[in-house]
Amino acid sequence: MKYTDTKGKNEESSEEVVKDKNSEAEVTEKLGGILKAEYSDAKDFVDQIGYERAEATNYYLGKKPGAESSLQSEYISTDVRDSVLFMLPSIMRTFFGTKKVVEFVPHSKEDIPIAKQQTDYINYIVQEKNPGFHVLYDAFKDALVRKTGYVKAYWDDSITASTHSYSDLTPEAYMALVMDENVEVVEESATMESITVVDQMTGEEITQETPVSYDLTIRRIKPKDQVVIESVPPEEVLISRSARDIHTSPYVAHRMIKTVSDLVAMGYDREEMEQYAGSGNSLDDDTFLEEEARSPVDTLTYPDVSDPGQKNVLYVENYLFFDLDGDGIAERIRVCTCGNGLNIVNVSPWDELPITMFSPDPEPHTSVGSCPADYLMPIQAAKSQIMRDTLDSLGHAIFPRMSIVEGQVNIDDVLNTDIGQPIRVRAPGMVQSFTTPFVGKEAFPVLGYLDEAKENRTGVSKASAGLNADALQSSTKSAVAATISASQGRIELICRHFAEGGLKDLFKLINNLVVKNQDKEDIFRLNNEFVAVDPRYWDSDKDIVVNVAISKNSDEERMQVLAMVAGKQEQILQTLGPQNPLVSLQQYANTLTRIIELAGFKDATSFVNDQIPPMPPQQPGQDTDPATLLAQAEIQKAEAETQRVMVEAQRDVVDAETDRMKIIMEDDLKRDTEEAKIRLKALELEAKYGAQLNIAEINALMERDREVLRQIAKTQAGGLFNTNGSGR
């Protein structure tokens, strides 16, 4: 066993923390006794819950309740799965509908840039460097089905190694590779070439061998040095029976199965780990029951392996309070054990639990509450039984039982239920059927009652899904909104429990891990730009706000309110200017950003900048008195009104000119039509009577009347306005 001080890291060796008054042997003996007692009690408590978790898992997967007889219908209702799958999209959209899941709140005006940097970087760690969506999805699903969901966050300083081979490298490329501090040369060879050079001292020509290319095999070693978050199966977490919540629990443990190779990679001695392998190193039968329930196969087995490095070892991280340094005050420590005998292999002080818990319905004064599956399993069992009886009744009605005279009937024919198949009998009346009435219609009201009970217990209803067309079409808008809001109330409460419980704790844990362990500047991409951060200067005690988009109002209603607010902001900015005392450009940008996010776009910066540069300082002598600003606003308003009148006048001029041109064009068309008729009539008269008509004179008369009409239309249109374009 070794005693280490991790200072927030996983296994970073440091100076011995045990004082002289407590020898290592005495501490180990005392700590081992306390550890075994706490582990045994917590294991018994969690294993009792494990039976309920395994049962809920089987109900969710549609494996239970099973039929009581092989002759009965095997129908199983899936109410647990249907309700959980209905809840999950709303829950995930609530937390991941915006780009920032959480925000860090500044304590002062000077903290605003750092708080924004923390917000961006921690969200980047969760959603980009880790599969945050999938991790939280697993935790939420565990919580809805199995009472609790767990997420573990820790600093991973393990080493990754990869081997690469290169050929025909130039000397420059060769030097660049071997000079890398993360590169270890495994094998190398050089191609030499003879060249002649002149000795600077003697002036003689010297022939020497010089490498011109290299063949190189390297091993690139790179530490991960990052925060890792992962979902933990509920059966792997042990918690004290007396705990009121996971943070104040006197004992918490994470038990897991690791291979000897995994433990060696973590820094443990190989021979010691092989000693603990192969001696009943598996989770107990109760825990195995939960794992087997989740498996898609009926029986889950693990084959024996011959490779010593791949043998399993029970590895437990125990977190408890113990006076390790002998000052009379118990501090939280981490004790790592191997094997079912809880053999202590590492002891170190620890600041905070690396595990956060999500509970959809926490019970006051206890650590483990309830979940929707607990409320739905009795309903699923009842509906399954009713549907089985209904289907059996239908089967009896379609295929009634037969009474036969023994020896007078072919039994195979009677048992053959294929349509149209004959029954061979020795005499008439040897076969008679017993008519069984179908009683399924009496079961339908009971099924409706059970569906209503399900809606009341979970909030999952057709109204909230928008599927009950009859109810929605026969109700007013406000009644529909009230129905949907009431049905979503339970889901919103679950989201709030997740937000205020596990999610806040998770992001605070991640922030603390980054502050304690990241000892250099990092560069990450934000809004298609590369941003540098240095967490060493962050305040780890900042408050956290979770962006939980839940309320009784829908997204459409919130967008309408925000659109109205944006309109008022625009009016104020146009009237009083960007330096008015009511609304700033930054506040207006925030409103637009929120509208874009509610519309479903995560990256609002594609449409509007989220940060507005500061306005230039006000010029000396410029009056900032509110009365003066209002007076200036009134002047601007009057000028705007004058401009509006002028614009309308110009529009009237255009309209009048348009009307004039319309009149002229219509007159031209009419006159052209009449002129064609006159020419045609003149030709007819000449042909009929031989008279010669003066067509030119008639045309001149028509053109004269056309020009007179144009002058009149122009005069009437121009008289509406003054020469400067303003109205009379």
JOCOR-V768952 format. One record per pair of residues at least 4 apart in sequence whose ideal C-beta (glycine too) atoms are under 7 Angstrom apart, sorted by the first residue. I is the first residue (numbers start at 1). J is the second residue. Records with the same first field share a line. If there is no record, write none. Layout:
# JOCOR-V768952
I = J  J
This chain:
# JOCOR-V768952
1 = 28  344  345  346  347
2 = 346
3 = 16  17  18  347  348
4 = 11  12  13  14  346  348
5 = 14  15  17  348  349
6 = 10  11  12  348  350
7 = 12  14  516
8 = 155  351  513  516  517
9 = 155  157  517
10 = 154  155  157
11 = 266  267
17 = 324  325  349
18 = 22  24  27  324
19 = 325  326
21 = 326
22 = 26  27  326
23 = 27
24 = 28
25 = 29
26 = 30
27 = 31
28 = 32  344
29 = 33
30 = 34
31 = 35  322  335  344
32 = 36  344
33 = 37
34 = 38  322
35 = 39  318  335  342
36 = 40  342
37 = 41
38 = 42  240  251  320
39 = 43  238  253  318  342
40 = 44
41 = 45  241
42 = 46  238  239  240  241  251  253
43 = 47  238
44 = 48
45 = 241
46 = 50  238  239
47 = 284  286  287
49 = 53  147  368
50 = 54  235  286  287  289  290
51 = 55
52 = 56
53 = 57  146  147  234  290
54 = 58  289  290  293
55 = 59  64
56 = 60  145  146  373  377
57 = 61  145  146  290  293  294
58 = 63  64  293
59 = 64  80  373  377  380
60 = 80  81  84  145  373
62 = 76  78  81
65 = 76  381  384
67 = 72  73  74  388
68 = 72
72 = 388  392
73 = 388  391  392
75 = 384  387  388  391
76 = 384
77 = 380  383  384  387
78 = 82
79 = 83  376  379  380  383  454
80 = 84  373  376  377  380
81 = 85
82 = 86
83 = 87  372  376  454  458  460
84 = 88  141  144  145  372
86 = 460  465
87 = 91  144  460  491
88 = 92  140  141
89 = 93
90 = 94  491
91 = 95  140  491  494  495
92 = 96  137
93 = 97
94 = 495  548  549  550
95 = 101  136
96 = 101  133
97 = 549
98 = 547  549  597  602
99 = 602  603
100 = 119  123  547
101 = 123  126  547
102 = 123  503  507  544  545  546  547
103 = 119  545  547
104 = 115  118  119  542  544
105 = 115  542  543  545
106 = 111  112  115
107 = 111  542
111 = 115
112 = 116
113 = 117
114 = 118  538
115 = 119  542
116 = 120
117 = 121  533
118 = 122  511  538  542
119 = 123
120 = 124  526
121 = 125  524  533
122 = 126  507  510  511
123 = 127
124 = 128  129  524  526
125 = 129  130  227  510
126 = 130  132  229  510
127 = 132  133
129 = 226
130 = 135  228  229
131 = 135
132 = 136  229
133 = 137
134 = 138
135 = 139  151  229  230  231
136 = 140
137 = 141
138 = 142  231
139 = 143  149  150  151  231  358
140 = 144  149  358  498
141 = 145
142 = 146  148  149  234
143 = 147  148  149  358  359  360  371
144 = 360  371  372  373
145 = 371  373
146 = 234  371
147 = 368  369  370  371
148 = 234  357  358  359  368
149 = 358
150 = 232  234  237  355  357
151 = 229  231  232  356  502  506
152 = 229  230  232  254  354  355
153 = 227  229  354  506  509  510  513
154 = 228  354
155 = 227  513  517
156 = 224  226  228
157 = 223  224  225
158 = 224  265
159 = 221  223
160 = 222  224
161 = 219  220  221
162 = 220
163 = 186  217  219
164 = 218  220
165 = 217
166 = 216
167 = 215
168 = 213
169 = 173  174  213  214  216
170 = 174  213
171 = 175  211
172 = 176
173 = 177
174 = 178  214  216
175 = 179
177 = 183  216  218
178 = 183  185
182 = 220  221  222
183 = 218  220
184 = 218  219  221
185 = 218
186 = 217  218  219
187 = 217
188 = 214  215  216
189 = 215
190 = 211  214
191 = 211  212  213
192 = 209  210  211
193 = 210  212
194 = 207  209
195 = 208  210
196 = 205  207
197 = 206  208
198 = 203  205
199 = 203  204  206
227 = 510  513  514
232 = 236  237  254  355
235 = 287  290  291
236 = 254  255  256
237 = 254  355
238 = 252  253  255
239 = 243  246  249  252  367
240 = 249  250  251
243 = 248  249  250  367
244 = 248  365  366  367
245 = 367
246 = 252  353  355  357  367
247 = 353
249 = 367
250 = 320  321
251 = 320
252 = 319  353  355
253 = 316  317  318  319
254 = 317  355
255 = 283  314  316
256 = 315
257 = 282  283  312  314
258 = 262  263  313  315
259 = 309  310  311  312
260 = 264  270  273  274  277  308  309  311  313
261 = 265  309  310
262 = 266
263 = 268  273  313  315
264 = 268  270  273
268 = 272  273  345
269 = 273
270 = 274
271 = 275
273 = 277  313  338
274 = 308
276 = 281  313  338  339  343
277 = 281  311  312  313
278 = 311
279 = 339  340
280 = 340
281 = 312  313  314  339  340
282 = 312  314
283 = 287  288
284 = 288
285 = 289
287 = 291
288 = 292
289 = 293
290 = 294
291 = 295  300
292 = 300
295 = 300
305 = 310  311
313 = 338  339
314 = 338  339  340
315 = 338
316 = 337  342
317 = 334  336
318 = 334  335  337
319 = 332  334  350  353
320 = 333
321 = 330  331  332
322 = 330  333
323 = 327  328  329  330
324 = 331  333  349
331 = 349
332 = 350
333 = 347  348  349  350
334 = 348  350
335 = 344  347
336 = 345  346
337 = 342  343  344  345
338 = 343  345
339 = 343
352 = 509  512
354 = 509
356 = 502  505  506  509
357 = 501  502
358 = 498  501  502
359 = 369  497  501
360 = 371  372  494  497
361 = 369  370  371
362 = 369  497
363 = 369  370
370 = 374
372 = 376  458
373 = 377
375 = 457  458
376 = 380  454  457  458
377 = 381
378 = 382
379 = 383  450  453  454
380 = 384
381 = 385
382 = 386  450
383 = 387  447  450
384 = 388
385 = 389
386 = 390  443  446  447
387 = 391
388 = 392
389 = 393  443
390 = 394  440  443
391 = 395
392 = 396
393 = 397  438  439  440
394 = 398  438  440
395 = 399
396 = 400  436
397 = 436  437  438
399 = 417
400 = 433  434  435  436
401 = 434
402 = 414  431  432  433
403 = 432  434
404 = 409  414  430  431
405 = 409  430
408 = 425  426  427  430
409 = 414  423  425  430  431
410 = 423  424
411 = 415
412 = 416
413 = 421  422  423  424
414 = 423  431
416 = 421
423 = 431
425 = 430  431
426 = 430
443 = 447
444 = 448
445 = 449
446 = 450
447 = 451
448 = 452
449 = 453
450 = 454
451 = 455
452 = 456
453 = 457
454 = 458  460
455 = 460  461  487
458 = 490
459 = 464  487  488  489  490  491
460 = 464
461 = 487
462 = 467  468
463 = 468  471  483  484  487
464 = 484  487  488
468 = 472
469 = 473
470 = 474
471 = 475
472 = 480
475 = 479  480
476 = 480
477 = 481
478 = 482
479 = 483
480 = 484
481 = 485
482 = 486
483 = 487
484 = 488
485 = 489  552
488 = 492
489 = 493
490 = 494
491 = 495
492 = 496  550
493 = 497
494 = 498
495 = 499  548  550
496 = 500  548  550
497 = 501
498 = 502  503
499 = 503  504  546  548
500 = 504
501 = 505
502 = 506
503 = 507  546
504 = 508  544  546
505 = 509
506 = 510
507 = 511  544
508 = 512  544
509 = 513
510 = 514
511 = 515  540
512 = 516  540
513 = 517
514 = 518  535
515 = 535  538  540
518 = 522  535
519 = 536
521 = 532  533  534
522 = 533
523 = 530  531  532
524 = 531  533
525 = 529  530
526 = 531
527 = 603  605
553 = 557  558
555 = 559  598
556 = 560
557 = 561
558 = 562  598
559 = 563  595  598
560 = 564
561 = 565
562 = 566  591  594  595
563 = 567  595
564 = 568
565 = 569  591
566 = 570  588  591  592  595
567 = 571
568 = 572
569 = 573  583  587  588  591
570 = 574
571 = 575
572 = 576  580  582  583
573 = 578  583  588
575 = 633
576 = 580  582  629  633
578 = 585  615
579 = 615  618
580 = 629
581 = 626
583 = 587  588
585 = 589  612
586 = 590  612
587 = 591
588 = 592
589 = 593  608  609  610  612
590 = 594
591 = 595
592 = 596  608
593 = 597  604  608  610
594 = 598
595 = 599
596 = 601  604  607
597 = 601  604
604 = 608  610
605 = 609  610
618 = 622  624
623 = 628
625 = 629
626 = 630
627 = 631
628 = 632
629 = 633
630 = 634
631 = 635
632 = 636
633 = 637
634 = 638
635 = 639
636 = 640
637 = 641
638 = 642
639 = 643
640 = 644
641 = 645
642 = 646
643 = 647
644 = 648
645 = 649
646 = 650  726
647 = 651
648 = 652
649 = 653  721  725  726  727
650 = 654  725
651 = 655
652 = 656  720
653 = 657  721  725
654 = 658
655 = 659
656 = 660  717  720
657 = 661  717
658 = 662
659 = 663
660 = 664  713  714  717
661 = 665
662 = 666
663 = 667  713
664 = 668  710  713
665 = 669
666 = 670
667 = 671  706  709
668 = 672
669 = 673
670 = 674
671 = 675  702  706
672 = 676
673 = 677
674 = 678
675 = 679  699  702
676 = 680
677 = 681
678 = 682  698
679 = 683  695
680 = 684
681 = 685
682 = 686  693  695
683 = 687
684 = 688
685 = 689  691  693
686 = 690  691  692  693
694 = 698
695 = 699
696 = 700
697 = 701
698 = 702
699 = 703
700 = 704
701 = 705
702 = 706
703 = 707
704 = 708
705 = 709
706 = 710
707 = 711
708 = 712
709 = 713
710 = 714
711 = 715
712 = 716
713 = 717
714 = 718
715 = 719
721 = 725  726  727
722 = 726  728
